[in-house]
């Protein structure tokens, strides 16, 4: 529903006055508050920059070609069979989630179509990387059953690479049975498929694959091997090595980041203490060895450090994994520590040191695709995708700003008070194009709308948020999508402004025409 039918947009002069007042409030609020707002502002700026740069990349990418890494000021491309093409498609879906713009939805569906058109068999490689970030994210945001069916098909094919003697799914082709640390993504594909129409055996295979990886890939100090070979007759390990890191005993940064991401997801899916410990050990080792700016060298044990290249893609993957870990970590100090590390990592990636602000078409600079092949100091499309994923995952963390007291709630239909009764088992419910409004009682600085949608892990919804100080003149705040992946809270931040009223427009979900907000909150910033 278009909010212009219900509210007048504030004129530019009024907007400028509000922004000036906000600036004065921030300057009076002290350094801590300013730091919080600075990070939130960085996120908003990074999202806007991402929309513009991703749009430019898509304009220059022909069908069936997927950005890979930059050379100079241009992308090189791969085909739908390339392992990173799923992340490129997933990045386009994230653009749709951020903006709720149907043009991104159409583009994302077209992007992943070439991936789904390939033969999907147990001989297919990289099925986790190809289908988990693309078709599964697409299903979460659209409820399109064709996407679900294709993702389940891919999961069944990936399960065909499982060897019960080894207790893992084969990664690469060849005579020797091998598993790479990147393959932890494959288990996420299987867990999801088991919950969305696939057989329960997929969950068992996913569990066993991660269990074997946790047993065989973790060194005593928490660092990880890149690749492990097995004897299929006995299941015994025959070799532990790397084909991506500096040397045999090295700690390849992106591999360590894959471990953080994969073990955190495994704990979230299973609650198994073994996976929690693996996630903690991998994360703590990673954090202990990081440079001061939170972006790792491509391999932590390259003797050329500090002259060795960095890998911004590893930082982005690790940030996403640390947010996931913070969300499910049972220990409160660890939760705070991992969330803070993720935010610090993203702050560095959004800074001029790593954000691409010039002619390079990527979002992030200083990525290392392969140091051995001298493909370093590049923009990496999959690194950009994980950066966007981390920005979206931030929405699930509690905002750093102050929660504001809501004086009154009203709605175009339904019982609005149920959205502010501090209970997740009740909900404001209406049908079709409706709005929910929160009244703060007095005008104050507001920069984030936080909400938990009923059945939010089963359906997505488009939200359009507007604000007003006088209930007559309204300003657009943000238009975006709830993820369709969590029944918990998600925070939708916007440029902070002085307002008394915040109104959110909804028009059903991807599953039905029912609007249902279990709880809604307002914060000074995200």
C-alpha positions in Angstrom: 0.0 0.0 0.0 1.3 3.5 -0.9 1.6 5.6 2.3 1.1 8.8 0.2 -2.6 7.9 0.1 -2.7 8.3 3.9 0.0 10.9 4.8 1.5 14.0 3.4 5.3 13.9 3.1 7.2 16.6 5.0 8.6 19.4 2.7 12.5 19.6 2.4 12.7 22.6 4.7 11.0 20.8 7.5 13.2 17.7 6.9 16.3 19.9 7.1 15.1 21.5 10.3 14.5 18.1 11.9 17.9 16.8 10.9 19.5 20.0 12.4 17.7 19.4 15.6 18.7 15.8 15.6 22.4 16.8 15.1 22.2 19.1 18.1 20.6 16.3 20.2 23.4 14.0 19.2 26.1 16.5 20.1 24.6 16.9 23.5 24.2 13.2 24.2 27.9 12.4 24.7 30.5 10.3 22.9 28.9 6.9 23.6 25.6 7.8 22.0 27.5 9.4 19.1 29.5 6.2 18.5 26.3 4.1 18.4 24.6 6.5 15.9 27.8 6.6 13.8 27.7 2.8 13.4 24.0 2.9 12.5 24.7 5.7 10.0 27.5 3.6 8.5 25.0 0.7 8.0 22.5 3.0 6.3 25.1 4.4 4.0 26.5 1.0 3.2 23.0 -0.2 2.3 22.4 2.7 0.0 25.8 2.3 -1.6 25.1 -1.4 -2.1 21.9 -0.7 -3.9 23.6 1.6 -6.4 26.6 -0.6 -7.0 24.7 -3.9 -7.2 22.4 -2.2 -9.7 25.3 -1.2 -11.8 26.8 -4.7 -11.7 23.5 -6.2 -12.8 23.2 -3.8 -15.7 26.5 -5.0 -17.0 26.0 -8.7 -16.3 24.5 -10.7 -19.2 22.2 -13.6 -18.4 24.1 -16.7 -17.4 27.2 -14.7 -16.4 28.0 -14.0 -12.7 30.5 -11.5 -11.3 33.5 -13.3 -9.8 36.4 -10.9 -8.9 37.6 -7.6 -10.2 40.5 -6.8 -12.4 41.1 -3.1 -12.4 37.8 -1.4 -12.6 35.8 -4.3 -14.1 34.4 -7.6 -13.1 35.5 -10.9 -14.4 32.7 -13.4 -14.8 31.9 -17.1 -14.2 29.1 -19.3 -15.4 26.2 -20.8 -13.5 28.4 -23.8 -12.7 30.9 -21.6 -10.9 30.9 -22.3 -7.1 30.3 -18.6 -6.3 27.3 -18.0 -8.6 24.9 -19.0 -5.9 26.3 -16.3 -3.6 25.9 -13.8 -6.4 22.2 -14.8 -6.8 21.8 -14.7 -3.0 23.2 -11.2 -3.0 20.5 -10.0 -5.4 17.9 -11.6 -3.1 19.4 -9.6 -0.3 18.9 -6.5 -2.3 15.2 -7.4 -2.6 15.0 -8.0 1.2 16.6 -4.6 1.9 14.5 -2.6 -0.5 11.3 -4.6 -1.1 11.6 -3.4 -4.7 10.0 -6.0 -7.0 12.6 -5.3 -9.6 15.2 -7.0 -7.4 12.9 -9.9 -6.9 12.5 -10.5 -10.6 16.2 -10.1 -11.2 17.1 -12.6 -8.3 14.7 -15.1 -9.7 16.2 -14.8 -13.2 19.7 -15.0 -11.7 19.1 -18.3 -9.9 17.1 -19.8 -12.8 20.3 -20.7 -14.7 21.6 -22.5 -11.6 18.4 -24.5 -11.3 18.4 -25.4 -15.0 21.6 -27.4 -14.6 21.4 -31.1 -14.1 21.3 -31.9 -10.4 22.8 -35.2 -9.5 25.0 -36.7 -6.9 27.9 -36.0 -9.2 27.2 -32.2 -9.0 29.7 -30.2 -7.0 29.1 -27.2 -4.8 25.4 -27.8 -4.3 25.4 -26.1 -0.9 27.1 -23.0 -2.2 24.8 -22.9 -5.3 21.4 -23.5 -3.7 21.5 -22.5 -0.1 22.1 -18.7 -0.6 19.9 -18.6 -3.7 16.8 -20.8 -3.8 16.4 -21.1 -0.1 16.6 -17.3 0.5 14.3 -16.9 -2.5 11.8 -19.2 -0.9 12.0 -17.4 2.4 11.2 -14.1 0.8 8.5 -15.3 -1.6 7.0 -18.6 -0.4 7.3 -19.8 -4.0 6.9 -23.5 -3.9 9.0 -24.0 -7.1 12.0 -22.6 -5.2 11.4 -25.0 -2.3 11.1 -28.0 -4.6 14.4 -27.2 -6.4 16.2 -26.7 -3.1 15.0 -30.0 -1.8 16.1 -31.7 -5.1 19.6 -30.2 -4.6 19.7 -31.4 -1.0 18.8 -34.9 -2.0 21.5 -34.9 -4.6 24.1 -33.6 -2.1 23.1 -36.3 0.3 24.0 -38.8 -2.5 27.7 -37.8 -1.9 27.5 -39.1 1.6 29.7 -42.1 2.6 28.4 -43.7 5.9 31.8 -45.3 6.6 33.6 -41.9 6.5 30.6 -40.1 8.0 30.7 -37.2 5.6 29.8 -35.9 2.1 32.5 -35.9 -0.5 33.5 -32.4 -1.6 35.7 -32.5 -4.7 35.8 -34.9 -7.6 38.7 -37.4 -7.9 39.7 -40.8 -6.8 40.5 -39.9 -3.2 37.6 -39.2 -0.8 38.0 -35.6 0.4 36.1 -33.1 2.5 36.9 -29.3 2.5 35.9 -27.0 5.4 33.8 -24.9 3.0 31.4 -27.9 2.8 29.8 -27.0 6.1 27.4 -24.9 4.0 26.2 -28.2 2.5 24.8 -29.3 5.8 22.8 -26.1 6.1 21.1 -27.1 2.8 20.2 -30.5 4.1 18.9 -29.3 7.4 16.6 -26.8 5.7 15.4 -29.4 3.2 14.6 -31.8 6.0 12.3 -29.2 7.5 10.7 -28.3 4.2 9.4 -31.5 2.7 12.6 -33.6 2.4 13.1 -36.8 4.3 14.3 -36.8 7.9 17.4 -38.7 6.9 18.8 -35.5 5.5 19.0 -34.1 9.0 20.9 -37.2 10.1 23.4 -36.9 7.2 23.9 -33.2 7.9 24.6 -33.9 11.6 27.1 -36.6 10.9 28.9 -34.5 8.3 29.4 -31.6 10.8 30.3 -34.0 13.6 33.0 -35.6 11.4 34.3 -32.1 10.4 34.4 -31.0 14.1 36.4 -34.1 15.0 38.9 -34.1 12.2 39.3 -30.4 11.1 39.9 -28.7 14.5 43.5 -28.4 15.7 44.2 -28.2 19.5 44.6 -24.4 19.2 41.2 -23.9 17.5 42.6 -23.4 14.0 41.3 -25.5 11.2 42.6 -27.6 8.3 41.4 -26.8 4.9 41.0 -30.3 3.4 41.0 -33.8 4.9 41.3 -37.1 2.9 39.8 -40.4 4.0 40.0 -44.1 3.4 36.6 -45.2 2.3 37.2 -48.8 3.4 37.9 -47.9 7.1 36.8 -44.2 7.4 40.3 -43.4 8.7 42.0 -40.1 7.9 44.8 -40.5 5.4 45.9 -36.9 5.0 45.3 -33.4 6.4 46.4 -30.6 4.2 45.5 -27.4 2.3 45.1 -26.4 -1.3 44.2 -22.8 -0.4 46.4 -21.8 2.5 50.1 -20.8 2.8 51.4 -24.2 4.0 50.6 -27.5 5.6 50.2 -26.1 9.1 48.7 -22.8 8.0 45.5 -21.1 9.1 43.8 -20.1 5.9 41.6 -17.1 6.9 38.6 -17.9 4.7 38.7 -21.5 5.9 38.6 -20.4 9.5 35.7 -18.1 8.7 33.8 -21.0 7.0 34.3 -22.9 10.3 32.8 -20.1 12.3 29.8 -19.8 10.0 29.3 -23.6 9.7 29.6 -24.6 13.3 27.5 -21.7 14.5 24.7 -22.8 12.1 25.1 -26.4 13.3 24.6 -25.4 16.9 21.6 -23.3 16.0 20.1 -26.2 14.2 20.8 -29.0 16.7 21.6 -27.4 20.1 24.5 -29.9 20.3 27.2 -28.8 22.8 29.9 -30.3 20.6 29.0 -27.8 17.8 28.9 -24.9 20.3 32.3 -25.7 21.5 33.6 -26.0 17.9 32.1 -22.7 17.0 33.6 -21.0 20.1 37.0 -22.5 19.5 37.1 -21.5 15.9 35.9 -18.0 16.7 38.1 -17.4 19.6 41.2 -18.5 17.6 40.2 -16.2 14.8 39.7 -13.2 17.0 42.9 -13.8 19.0 45.0 -13.6 15.8 43.3 -10.7 14.0 45.0 -7.5 13.2 43.8 -4.4 15.0 41.4 -3.4 12.1 39.5 -6.8 12.4 40.3 -7.8 8.8 42.6 -10.8 8.5 45.6 -11.4 6.3 44.7 -14.1 3.7 46.5 -16.7 5.8 47.2 -16.0 9.5 50.5 -17.8 9.3 52.0 -16.3 6.1 55.5 -15.2 7.1 55.2 -12.2 4.9 52.8 -10.5 7.4 52.4 -7.5 7.6 53.2 -7.3 3.9 50.8 -10.2 3.1 47.5 -9.4 1.4 44.3 -9.1 3.4 41.0 -10.9 2.7 37.9 -8.8 3.2 35.8 -11.8 2.1 37.0 -13.8 5.1 36.1 -10.9 7.4 32.6 -10.7 5.9 32.0 -14.5 6.3 33.3 -14.4 9.9 31.1 -11.4 10.7 28.0 -13.2 9.5 28.9 -16.3 11.4 29.7 -14.4 14.6 26.2 -12.7 14.5 24.6 -16.1 14.1 26.7 -17.4 17.0 25.8 -14.4 19.2 22.1 -15.1 18.5 22.2 -18.7 19.8 25.1 -18.5 22.3 23.7 -19.4 25.8 26.4 -17.5 27.7 25.6 -13.8 28.0 29.3 -12.5 28.1 30.1 -14.6 25.0 27.0 -13.3 23.3 28.0 -9.7 23.9 31.6 -10.4 22.9 30.7 -12.1 19.6 28.2 -9.4 18.7 30.7 -6.7 19.5 33.3 -8.4 17.3 30.9 -8.7 14.4 30.0 -5.0 14.7 33.6 -4.0 14.9 34.4 -6.1 11.8 31.6 -4.5 9.8 32.6 -1.0 10.9 36.0 -1.7 9.5 34.6 -3.1 6.3 32.4 0.0 5.9 35.3 2.4 6.5 37.2 4.0 3.6 40.0 1.5 4.2 37.9 -1.4 2.8 34.7 0.0 1.3 34.8 0.5 -2.5 34.0 4.2 -3.0 35.6 4.8 -6.4 35.7 3.1 -9.8 36.1 -0.5 -8.5 32.5 -1.9 -9.0 32.7 -4.2 -5.9 31.3 -3.3 -2.5 34.5 -4.3 -0.7 38.1 -3.9 -1.6 41.2 -6.0 -0.6 39.8 -9.5 -1.1 42.0 -12.5 -1.8 40.5 -15.0 -4.1 43.7 -17.1 -4.3 47.1 -15.9 -3.1 48.8 -18.8 -4.9 47.4 -17.7 -8.2 48.2 -14.1 -7.4 44.5 -13.1 -7.4 44.6 -10.8 -4.4 43.7 -7.2 -3.5 40.5 -7.6 -5.5 36.8 -7.0 -5.1 35.1 -10.5 -4.7 31.5 -10.9 -5.5 30.9 -13.7 -2.9 32.6 -11.5 -0.3 30.2 -8.7 -1.1 27.3 -11.2 -0.7 28.4 -12.2 2.7 28.9 -8.6 3.7 25.3 -8.0 2.7 24.2 -11.1 4.6 25.9 -9.8 7.7 24.2 -6.4 7.4 20.8 -8.1 7.2 21.7 -10.4 10.1 22.4 -7.4 12.2 18.6 -6.8 12.2 18.2 -9.7 14.6 20.6 -8.3 17.2 19.1 -6.0 19.8 19.7 -2.4 18.7 22.4 -0.4 20.4 20.2 2.6 20.8 17.8 3.2 23.7 14.3 1.7 23.6 11.6 4.3 23.7 8.5 4.1 25.7 5.3 3.9 23.6 2.5 5.9 25.1 -0.3 4.5 22.8 -0.8 2.3 19.8 -3.6 2.5 17.3 -4.3 0.8 13.9 -6.5 1.0 10.9 -8.2 -2.3 12.0 -7.7 -4.8 14.8 -6.6 -4.4 18.4 -3.4 -2.4 18.3 -2.6 -2.7 22.0 -1.7 -6.4 21.4 1.4 -5.3 19.6 2.8 -3.5 22.6 1.7 -5.7 25.5 5.2 -7.3 25.9 3.9 -10.7 25.0 4.9 -12.7 22.0 2.0 -15.1 22.3 -0.5 -12.3 21.4 -0.5 -10.2 18.3 -2.2 -7.3 16.5 -4.0 -8.9 13.6 -5.7 -7.4 10.6 -6.3 -8.4 7.0 -5.1 -6.8 3.8 -3.7 -3.3 3.4 -3.6 -1.9 7.0 -1.4 0.2 9.3 -0.2 0.0 12.8 0.9 3.2 14.6 3.0 3.8 17.7 2.6 7.1 19.5 5.6 8.1 21.7 3.6 10.8 23.5 6.3 13.5 22.8 8.6 14.1 19.9 12.1 12.6 20.3 14.9 11.1 18.3 13.9 7.8 16.7 15.9 5.7 14.3 14.6 2.1 14.3 11.4 0.1 14.2 11.7 -3.4 15.8 9.1 -6.0 15.4 8.4 -9.7 15.8 6.0 -11.0 13.2 3.7 -13.9 14.1 4.9 -17.0 12.2 7.8 -14.9 11.0 9.9 -18.0 10.3 7.3 -19.3 7.8 6.4 -16.2 5.8 7.9 -12.8 4.8 6.2 -9.4 4.8 6.7 -6.1 3.2 6.9 -3.2 5.6 6.7 0.5 4.8 7.6 2.8 7.8 6.8 6.5 8.0 7.2 9.0 10.8 5.6 12.3 11.9 5.9 14.9 14.6 2.4 16.4 14.2 0.3 13.6 12.7 -0.2 15.7 9.6 3.2 15.8 7.8 4.8 12.4 7.3 8.3 11.4 6.2 9.3 8.1 4.7 11.7 6.1 6.9 12.3 2.7 5.3 10.6 0.2 3.0 11.9 -3.3 3.4 11.1 -7.0 3.8 11.0 -9.1 7.0 13.2 -12.1 6.3 10.7 -14.9 6.6 13.4 -16.8 8.6 12.7 -16.0 12.2 9.7 -15.7 14.6 11.8 -13.4 16.7 12.5 -9.7 16.5 14.0 -7.9 13.5 15.1 -4.3 13.5 14.5 -2.0 10.6 16.7 1.0 11.0 16.5 4.3 9.2 18.1 7.7 9.3 17.4 9.0 12.8 14.9 11.9 13.0 12.8 13.7 15.6 9.2 12.3 15.5 6.3 11.4 17.8 4.4 9.0 15.6 5.7 5.9 13.7 3.4 4.1 11.4 4.1 0.9 9.6 2.0 -0.2 6.6 1.5 -3.9 5.8 -0.5 -5.8 3.2 -0.5 -9.4 4.1 2.5 -11.8 3.9 3.9 -14.1 1.3 1.7 -16.9 2.7 -1.7 -15.1 3.0 -3.4 -11.7 3.4 -3.1 -11.6 7.2 -1.0 -8.9 8.9 0.1 -10.1 12.3 2.6 -8.3 14.6 3.3 -10.0 17.9 5.4 -7.2 19.3 6.6 -3.8 18.1 9.3 -1.5 19.6 10.9 1.8 18.8 14.6 2.7 19.4 16.7 5.8 19.1 18.9 4.0 16.6 19.7 0.5 15.3 
